[in-house]
Amino acid sequence: MKKVSVIALVIGAIFLTPMTAFANTLVATSPLSGATLQSAPSAVTITTELPLMDTGNEVSVTDPTGVRVDDGALTIDGINAVIGLKQLVKTGIYSVNYSLLAENDVPLVGTFTFNFAEPTVIATVAPEPSKIPTPSGNNLGTTIFVLGLLAAAVVVTIALSLYARKLYRDR
């Protein structure tokens, strides 16, 4: 009788213990879910925990008005699903919808979004030629001062030449 009780207890424990389901899960996205981007991505990448099957996967990307902006070329590379994007031109929330299949697993279905905030274009101002102030007339005082400096420089040059000649002869 004890053997039957032990066996019943073991079988009951096996069936009543919650089993861990090995379901495929989302590991990462690029662009990150909820991210705000200043430059448009060229593709969306979804990374999963389990390797994906080569067929039966679907990924679509729509702009803020609901128009598809993916190029339809879905590439599966192990745990990565990559879909190319057309040029993003609208600012706003973009939605990525996916249904991905792994071997012996239920489809991994979900949605994530990212915000494309196109940088505002700052208009460049054409450079204007700089205006050099022109003298407002002939200033006699400046002219006399400059001529006086020139005359002083000539006198100092002659005096130094004569002094150098005298030093050279006295040696």
Buried (B, 14 or more C-beta within 10 A) or exposed (E): EEEEEEEEEEEEEEEEEEEEEEEBEBEEBBBEBEBEBEEBBEBBBBBBBBBBBEEEBBBBBBBBEEEEBBEEEBBBEEBBBBBBBBEBEEEEBBBBBBEBBBEEBEBBEBEBBBBBEBEEEEEEEEEEEEEEEEEEEEEEEEEEEEEEEEEEEEEEEEEEEEEEEEEEEEE
